[in-house]
């Protein structure tokens, strides 16, 4: 297991695939990535500007290039313009709802840190015995099977211990217990928080991206059809 670099969790079976792969960290790439959103929109922007005949009058003849093939009418649109607009609208709507749900439900530490290592590095110097005890309580409630390994190494993590006892013990620590608790706390927040919301956002993103892809795929197929016919006419 990666949560405990000292091997404290090595006796435990790895988490199920759905927790390790389908989690808030995975969704963070879609929920907070501006470049990905811009890249995704480029095929549709290019289609509207370069090829759609209905906007030719507004762009000084730039649109409608696809209709100027050697033999017009050979490669007709596979999906009507209104249907393409509907798919784009619904796709963007689902992505927007998914992103809103992500921002509302995703744990703050997942949204603020790019990954588990950044979270640990940014927190280790400021975390206190009280913070670690609170984090341990969260770990214990969400992944009780790993909690005993922490108590065996650091009994003061239990809230039954006094704050002075915990603080004195933490001063003697070489940062290893800090690292292990922070990593495990990030993992339980990432993998074991609002799982229903994780699946809901995944579905919204998957369906939304699929709807956005359909017009682009159909249009690309039509372009390839035109290119194929034009190349055939140029052949011997």
N, C-alpha and C positions, 0 to 999 in steps of 0.2 A: 504494500500500500504506500502511496506517496505522502499521506498526511503526516506520518511520523518518521522523520529521517533517521532516528536512532534505532528503528526496528521494533518499536513497541507494539506495532499492529501486525507484525509479520505472521503471528499465529492465527490471524483472522482471515477468512475467505474474502476475496475481492468483492466489491459491490457489484450488483447486477449491472449489465450493460446499459440499461435504460437510465440508470443514475449517473454512470460515468460519461455517457455520450449525450444524452438528452437532458440538458440542464440550462440554467440561466446564463452560464458563461457562453454556451453555444449560441444562444439567442442574442447575446450582447453584440455579436458581429453584425446582425441585421438591425437590431434596435437602435444602435448608435453610430452606424457607419454612413457618413455623408458621401464619401467617394463611391461606395457601392451603389447608393441610390442614384447618383449622377450617371454612373456607367450604365446602369440598368435602363435609364431613360433614353440614352443616345440612339438606339435603333428606331425608336418611335419618333424622336425629333427628326432624324434623318429621313424617315419615310414621309412625314408631313411636309417637310421643306422641299425635298428633292423630287418626289414622285407623285404626290397627290394632285390630280388634275383640277380639282375644285378650288385650289388656292392659287392657281397659276396667275389669275388676274391680279392678285394682291402682291405677287412677288416678281413681276416683270417678266413672266414667261419661264421662271425657274421651275415651277411645278409641272407635273404631267409628263415627265421624261419617259416613264415606263410605257406610255401610250404611243411613243414615237419609234416603236420597233419596226424592223423591216417589213413584217407582215402583221399589222395590227389585228387583234381579235383572236390570235392563236392561243394566248395564255390569259384567259379571263380571270378576274379575282375569284379566289376560292371562298372567301367570306365577304359578305356585304360590308360597306363602309359603316353603316349604322351598327351592325353587330360588332365590328372591331372597336368602335367607340364604346359600346356597352361593356365589352370585355375589359378594356383599359380602365374604364371608370370603376367597375366592380373590383378589379384587381387592386387598384390604388386604394379603394375604400377598405378592402380587407387588410391591406398592409397598414393603413392608417389605424384601424381598430386594433390590430395586433401590436403595433408600436405603442399605442396608448396603454394597452393592457400590460405590456412589458414595463413601461415607465412607472405604472402604478404598483405593480406586484413584485417586480424584481428587487432583491435585497440591495440595499444601498451600497454595501461593500463590493458587490459585483459590478454595479454601475460606475463606481468611482475608481476602481483599480482595474487595469487591463488584464491582469491574471493573478494567480495566487502568490507568485513570487513578489510582484510589485506591492501587493497588500502586506505581506510579511515585512518587507524592507521598510515600508512606510509606517508601520505600526510598532515595530519591535522596540524602538527607543522610548516610546511614550506609554506603552501598556503598563498598567499597574497590577498589583496582586488582586485588587478588587475586580478589575476588568477581566483578568484571567479566570477568576472564580466564577464570574457571570458567564463567560464564554464556556467554561466547563459545564455549567448547568444546562446551557443550550445543547451542547454536545451530548450530554447524558440523556436529555429528553428525546432527541431525534435519532441518535445512534447509540443506544444503551450498550450494545455489544462491545464497543471500544472504550467505554468509560472506565472500567476497572484498570486498564493499563495505565491511565493517568494517575489514578489514586494510588496505585502501587509505587509509582515513582515520586509523586508529589501529593501526599495526604492533605496538605494544607489547601488544596484546591476545593475541597469540600467546604461548603458554606458553614458547616458546624464549627470550623476552625475560626479562631479570632483573627481580626484583621492584622494585629501586631504579629501574631505567629506566622501568618501568610507573608507579610512584608519582610520579616527577618529571614524566612526561608528563601524568598525570591532573591534577596541580596547575595545569597551564596550560590545561586544558580549560574551556570555558564552560558545562559541564553538558550540552551537546548530545549528546556521545557517551554519557554516562551515560543520558540519556533514551532514546536510540535502542536501546542494548543492553538496558536494562530492559524496554522495550516489546516488543522482539523475543523476549526470554527468556520473558516472560509468554505471548506468542503461541504459541511452540513448546511450552511446557508445557500450555497450554490445548488446542491443536489437534493436537498430534503426540505425545501421551502415551497409551499404552495404548488405542489406537483400538478394539480389540475390546471392551474394557470399556465404552467410550462407547456403542457400538451395543447391547451387551447391556442396559445400563441404560435406553436409549431404548425398547427392545422391552418390557422389564418394565414401565416406566411406561405405555407406550401401551396394552398389554393390560390392565394393572391398572386404569387409569382407564376403559377401555372397559367392563370388567366392572362397575365401580361405577356407571357411567352407565346400564346397561341397566335395573336395577330402578327408578331414578328416572324414566327416560323412559316405561317401561311404566305406572308409577303416575300420572304426569302425564297420559298419554293417557286413563287411566280417569277421572281427575278432570274433564278436559275433556268426556268423554263424558257424565258425570253432569250437568255444568253445562248442556250443550247440551240434554239431555232436559228438565231443569227449566225452562230458559228457553222451550222449546217449549210446555210445559204452561201457562206463564204468558201466552203470546201469545193474540191474539184467536181 
